[in-house]
């Protein structure tokens, strides 16, 4: 189906050093510009982010420091990119929450004045989630081919969840293992230290903060350089479990220090 366009629309995707909109940088940008008459133009370019690309990010997109060492910085190509998307609407996948904010930040850092606030933004992921609802009732219908009666009653939802998992194991038998340890790991986005996910284990098994100004930094190192941060968390609106786990880490470190002494 041909898009009904009044303005050109730019579909774009970013590969970045990470997922922090404020601090991470673009390492690759690709955009497909579609004109109202159906003509298309595509550009892809690697960007030197002027910072180390974390190994965890490189494992996702396959771009390492050496790959972008000789590439232009965003500031060097920002004006050309701005010219390409000027007057265009924008589209992407999860673009409203990530790609658009990251791109705007990069333009601001580069000192390129481009106002896209009046453009239209199409996020294909949002359409996907709205059309293919991710509710238990929808999952029950999809996997078990039955309507969930008495939805949102504890007993019905519990039984439906059990049946959906069994149906998932049958449908994805080549990808899923009928093993609880495997399923627990597969269905977890992070290896949480606390149940709220305020602290997580990094790839080396080190506890790091997963929020705020110290996101991604070692809990122990943060407590060393900013002891008041511990008190702030204990006196703020965090879960009791988060506070307990933080205290456990702090006491463990104090015990290790006393042992060394």
VEXKOL-151598 format. One record per residue (C-alpha): residue number from 1; residue in three letters; x, y, z. Coordinates in pm, 1 decimal. Each point is the difference from the previous one (the first is absolute). Layout:
VEXKOL-151598
NUM, ALA, X, Y, Z
...
END
This chain:
VEXKOL-151598
1, UNK, 0.0, 0.0, 0.0
2, UNK, 137.5, 340.8, -98.1
3, UNK, 10.2, 255.7, 281.4
4, UNK, -228.0, 299.2, -42.6
5, UNK, 245.9, 283.0, 64.5
6, UNK, -33.8, 375.6, 10.6
7, UNK, 362.4, 45.2, 104.1
8, UNK, 306.5, -218.4, -44.6
9, UNK, 40.6, -242.6, 290.2
10, UNK, 331.7, -126.0, 135.3
11, UNK, 12.1, -346.8, 150.6
12, UNK, 312.6, -21.4, 212.0
13, UNK, 179.6, -215.8, 251.8
14, UNK, 293.9, 65.9, 229.2
15, UNK, 264.7, -227.3, 142.1
16, UNK, 148.4, 155.3, 310.9
17, UNK, 253.7, -42.5, 278.5
18, UNK, -284.3, -84.9, 237.1
19, UNK, -356.7, 77.8, 97.8
20, UNK, 44.5, 314.3, 207.8
21, UNK, -157.2, 284.6, -196.4
22, UNK, 198.7, 262.2, 189.3
23, UNK, 350.1, -141.7, -23.8
24, UNK, 23.8, -259.5, -275.7
25, UNK, 104.5, 77.8, -355.9
26, UNK, -83.3, -113.1, -352.4
27, UNK, 239.6, -245.3, -166.8
28, UNK, -209.8, -65.9, -310.3
29, UNK, -297.5, 163.2, -163.1
30, UNK, -205.7, -125.9, -289.8
31, UNK, -291.6, 182.4, -153.8
32, UNK, -236.7, -69.5, -284.0
33, UNK, -162.6, 309.8, -143.6
34, UNK, -329.4, -62.1, -180.4
35, UNK, -145.2, 276.3, -217.2
36, UNK, -372.1, 56.8, -71.2
37, UNK, 54.6, -125.2, -356.4
38, UNK, 140.0, -329.4, 132.9
39, UNK, 367.7, 68.8, -71.1
40, UNK, 243.0, -122.6, 265.8
41, UNK, 347.9, 98.3, 117.4
42, UNK, 206.7, -196.2, 250.4
43, UNK, 307.6, 99.5, 198.4
44, UNK, 201.1, -188.7, 258.3
45, UNK, 301.6, 137.3, 180.7
46, UNK, 222.0, -98.7, 288.0
47, UNK, 71.5, 266.5, 261.5
48, UNK, 295.6, 39.7, 234.5
49, UNK, -172.6, 50.7, 337.7
50, UNK, 315.5, 144.8, 157.4
51, UNK, -39.2, -243.1, 287.4
52, UNK, 55.2, -368.2, 67.0
53, UNK, -271.6, -231.7, -128.6
54, UNK, -79.5, -236.3, 289.4
55, UNK, 51.7, -365.6, -79.0
56, UNK, -362.8, -74.8, 87.5
57, UNK, -116.9, 242.7, -268.4
58, UNK, 249.1, -130.2, -257.1
59, UNK, -133.4, -349.9, 62.8
60, UNK, -342.7, 122.5, -110.3
61, UNK, 81.8, 199.7, -314.9
62, UNK, 345.6, -134.9, -86.3
63, UNK, 167.7, 341.1, -14.8
64, UNK, 325.3, 39.7, 193.6
65, UNK, 230.3, 292.7, 70.6
66, UNK, 235.2, -96.9, -283.5
67, UNK, -289.1, -3.6, -247.9
68, UNK, -75.5, 369.3, 53.2
69, UNK, 345.9, 134.5, 86.9
70, UNK, 41.2, 163.2, -341.4
71, UNK, -365.1, 94.8, -47.9
72, UNK, -128.6, 358.3, 24.2
73, UNK, -140.6, 128.9, 327.4
74, UNK, -367.0, 89.2, 13.9
75, UNK, 90.8, 368.5, 7.9
76, UNK, 176.8, -38.9, -333.5
77, UNK, -305.2, -148.9, -174.1
78, UNK, -279.5, 158.3, 203.7
79, UNK, -75.6, 277.4, -248.2
80, UNK, -25.6, -246.4, -291.0
81, UNK, -236.6, -223.3, 198.7
82, UNK, -205.4, 301.0, 102.2
83, UNK, -30.1, 107.1, -363.4
84, UNK, -119.1, -348.6, -96.5
85, UNK, -278.2, -11.9, 259.6
86, UNK, -99.5, 367.5, -3.6
87, UNK, -372.7, 28.3, -67.7
88, UNK, -51.8, -374.9, 24.8
89, UNK, -215.4, -201.9, 231.9
90, UNK, 183.5, -272.6, 195.3
91, UNK, -69.6, -368.5, 58.8
92, UNK, 170.9, -284.9, 180.6
93, UNK, -39.1, -294.1, 236.9
94, UNK, -6.5, 119.1, 362.5
95, UNK, 112.7, 329.6, -150.6
96, UNK, -216.0, 230.1, 210.3
97, UNK, 153.9, -125.3, 323.4
98, UNK, 357.1, -46.5, -116.8
99, UNK, 120.7, 84.4, -351.3
100, UNK, -162.0, 342.9, -31.0
101, UNK, 117.5, 124.7, 342.7
102, UNK, 353.8, -129.9, -62.9
103, UNK, 14.4, 165.6, -342.1
104, UNK, -122.4, 331.1, 142.5
105, UNK, 264.3, -14.3, 273.5
106, UNK, 271.5, -58.1, -258.1
107, UNK, -116.2, 298.8, -205.6
108, UNK, 2.3, 219.9, 309.8
109, UNK, 351.8, -111.5, 95.9
110, UNK, 116.0, 65.9, -355.2
111, UNK, -149.1, 349.9, 7.5
112, UNK, -223.2, -69.7, -299.1
113, UNK, -327.7, 188.5, 16.3
114, UNK, -277.7, -220.1, -135.0
115, UNK, -358.1, 22.1, 123.3
116, UNK, -187.5, -325.8, -48.1
117, UNK, -264.2, 72.9, 262.5
118, UNK, -261.4, 71.5, -266.0
119, UNK, 69.2, -320.5, -192.3
120, UNK, -209.7, -314.3, 32.0
121, UNK, 150.7, -305.5, 171.8
122, UNK, -110.5, -353.3, -82.8
123, UNK, 113.2, -272.1, 241.0
124, UNK, -59.8, -339.6, -157.4
125, UNK, 59.7, -178.4, 331.1
126, UNK, -286.5, 185.6, 166.4
127, UNK, -233.0, -94.3, -286.3
128, UNK, 114.5, -361.0, 35.1
129, UNK, -68.7, -7.3, 373.9
130, UNK, -337.4, 170.4, -33.3
131, UNK, -119.4, -223.5, -280.8
132, UNK, 144.2, -324.0, 140.3
133, UNK, -76.6, 51.7, 366.0
134, UNK, 238.4, -148.6, 252.6
135, UNK, -262.0, -90.1, 258.8
136, UNK, -53.9, -338.6, 159.8
137, UNK, -336.1, -25.9, -178.1
138, UNK, 170.6, 60.5, -335.7
139, UNK, 273.5, -254.1, 78.0
140, UNK, -260.0, -258.2, 104.7
141, UNK, -190.3, 51.7, -324.5
142, UNK, 318.5, -15.1, -210.1
143, UNK, 165.0, -302.1, 160.1
144, UNK, -296.0, -200.0, 131.3
145, UNK, -262.0, 107.6, -255.6
146, UNK, -253.8, 57.0, 275.2
147, UNK, -166.5, 305.3, 147.9
148, UNK, 98.4, 81.8, 355.3
149, UNK, -320.1, 1.5, 201.8
150, UNK, -2.2, 193.8, 328.0
151, UNK, 318.0, 187.3, -92.5
152, UNK, 159.0, 193.9, 286.5
153, UNK, -122.3, -244.0, 258.4
154, UNK, 297.9, -156.7, 175.0
155, UNK, -101.7, -360.5, -58.8
156, UNK, -74.7, 39.9, -371.3
157, UNK, 318.5, 198.8, -64.5
158, UNK, 213.6, -250.5, 189.7
159, UNK, -137.4, -298.3, -193.7
160, UNK, 33.2, 186.9, -331.8
161, UNK, 363.3, 90.0, 71.1
162, UNK, 79.4, -367.3, 66.3
163, UNK, -168.7, -108.9, -324.5
164, UNK, 172.0, 272.8, -203.0
165, UNK, 344.7, -109.0, 121.3
166, UNK, -67.3, -361.1, -97.9
167, UNK, -123.0, 114.9, -341.1
168, UNK, 311.7, 214.6, -45.2
169, UNK, 221.8, -299.6, 72.9
170, UNK, -180.9, -198.3, -268.5
171, UNK, -0.2, 278.6, -258.7
172, UNK, 366.0, 97.4, 51.4
173, UNK, 139.0, -343.7, 81.1
174, UNK, 312.0, 62.2, -210.0
175, UNK, 83.4, 322.9, 181.1
176, UNK, -128.3, -51.7, 353.3
177, UNK, 113.9, -264.5, 246.2
178, UNK, -251.5, -163.2, 229.2
179, UNK, 216.7, 97.9, 292.5
180, UNK, -90.3, 256.1, 264.8
181, UNK, 354.8, 132.7, 37.1
182, UNK, 18.3, 60.1, -374.4
183, UNK, -344.5, 160.2, -10.6
184, UNK, 79.3, 226.2, 294.6
185, UNK, 317.1, 121.3, -168.2
186, UNK, -168.8, 36.0, -339.8
187, UNK, -289.6, 203.4, 135.9
188, UNK, 221.2, 241.4, 192.6
189, UNK, 126.6, 321.3, -160.3
190, UNK, 245.8, 69.0, 282.0
191, UNK, 168.9, -199.5, 272.1
192, UNK, -150.1, 191.2, 286.7
193, UNK, 169.5, 45.0, 335.3
194, UNK, -325.1, 125.2, 153.4
195, UNK, -347.2, -88.0, -118.4
196, UNK, -73.8, 353.8, -119.7
197, UNK, 305.3, -9.0, -226.3
198, UNK, 156.1, 313.3, 144.0
199, UNK, 326.1, -192.4, 14.8
200, UNK, 107.4, -265.7, -249.2
201, UNK, 299.3, -222.6, -61.6
202, UNK, 218.6, 102.1, -294.0
203, UNK, 167.4, -247.5, -235.4
204, UNK, 273.7, -56.3, 257.9
205, UNK, -241.0, -71.2, 284.0
206, UNK, 59.9, 336.9, 166.2
207, UNK, -293.4, 182.9, 158.6
208, UNK, -67.1, 327.4, -183.5
209, UNK, -267.4, 263.8, 37.7
210, UNK, -272.7, -18.2, -264.8
211, UNK, -143.9, 349.3, 39.7
212, UNK, 87.2, 361.8, 58.5
213, UNK, 328.3, 186.4, -28.0
214, UNK, 208.4, -307.2, 85.3
215, UNK, -171.2, -237.9, -239.2
216, UNK, 243.2, -265.1, -120.2
217, UNK, 253.1, 74.9, 274.5
218, UNK, 113.5, -245.3, 266.7
219, UNK, -208.3, 24.6, 317.3
220, UNK, 308.0, -44.2, 217.4
221, UNK, 198.7, 266.4, -185.1
222, UNK, -289.1, 245.7, 19.1
223, UNK, -38.1, -53.1, 374.9
224, UNK, 371.9, 63.9, 39.8
225, UNK, 4.8, 327.6, -191.8
226, UNK, -344.0, 122.8, 106.4
227, UNK, -83.5, -143.8, 344.8
228, UNK, -304.3, 227.0, 26.1
229, UNK, -163.9, -185.0, -287.8
230, UNK, -66.8, -294.8, 231.6
231, UNK, -184.5, 220.5, 249.8
232, UNK, -193.4, 167.3, -278.9
233, UNK, -130.5, -334.6, -126.3
234, UNK, -91.1, -119.6, 349.0
235, UNK, -198.7, 317.8, 63.1
236, UNK, -166.8, 12.4, -342.9
237, UNK, -292.1, -180.1, -161.9
238, UNK, 171.4, -329.2, -87.2
239, UNK, -127.5, -346.7, 81.5
240, UNK, 101.0, -160.2, 328.5
241, UNK, 162.9, -279.5, -199.6
242, UNK, 215.2, 247.8, -191.9
243, UNK, 111.6, 162.6, 325.0
244, UNK, 69.7, -338.2, 158.5
245, UNK, 211.2, -120.0, -294.0
246, UNK, 194.0, 326.6, -9.4
247, UNK, 67.0, -30.2, 372.8
248, UNK, 114.1, -359.8, -50.2
249, UNK, 250.2, 110.0, -265.9
250, UNK, 125.8, 282.7, 221.2
251, UNK, 43.8, -226.3, 303.2
252, UNK, 177.0, -261.9, -211.0
253, UNK, 246.7, 258.7, -124.8
254, UNK, 59.7, 133.7, 351.7
255, UNK, 62.2, -356.0, 120.9
256, UNK, 248.7, -58.5, -282.6
257, UNK, 184.1, 319.8, 89.4
258, UNK, 20.2, -97.5, 368.6
259, UNK, 121.5, -345.9, -96.3
260, UNK, 278.0, 146.7, -213.5
261, UNK, 101.9, 228.1, 286.7
END
